[in-house]
Amino acid sequence: MDTRMEEVLTHIENAYKEKMQPGARHYMEVSLADTARKLGYADIGECYRTAAAIIPLKQPQDGMKVRIDGRTFVNYAEFGSGMAVPGYFASASGRKFRTFIPMDSMICNFCE
């Protein structure tokens, strides 16, 4: 298990645990690269610069919303918290995961 990647994932889960609800239609994206850089892991930030964690939301947030086809999330992995990340990131982290099964259409909330 890559402890630095685990720290990035744990940091995101802790930051959004109050907003998360596994299986929700509404979600927000959190940059894995930006989070890694904030934690001092520039190499992870560079390697995964386009990767984002999917945070399923308990309720819609204020701000712009966009409907996204659930097939966008093919090859995503879901952790026990409900957070989903690209499968290649989940595999590299070494953390236990299952296949993410999104709804047919999801709603991205641009709230931060």
C-alpha positions, 0 to 999 in steps of 0.5 A: 500500500502506498501510504502517501496515496492513502493519506491523500484519499483519507484527507479527502474522505475526512474533508467531505465525510459530512456531505457524502452519501454512497450511491447518490445521483448528485456528486462533486469532483475533488482534484486528487493532484491538488490535494496531493500537492497541498499535502506536499506530494508534488510527484503524485500531483504531477503523475495524476494531474487530471484525476478526480475523486467523485464525492457522492452528495447527500443533497444538491449543493448551491451552484451550477449543475451539469447532467453527466452520463453515468457511462463516463465513470467506466473503470472507476473504483469505489471505496467503503466511504462511497468515494470513487476514483479512477481505477488506475489510481485505486490500484496504485494506492493498494487500498481495497475497492469495488467496481463503481456502479454509477446511476444512468445519469449523474449530476455534477455539482460545481460548488467549490 
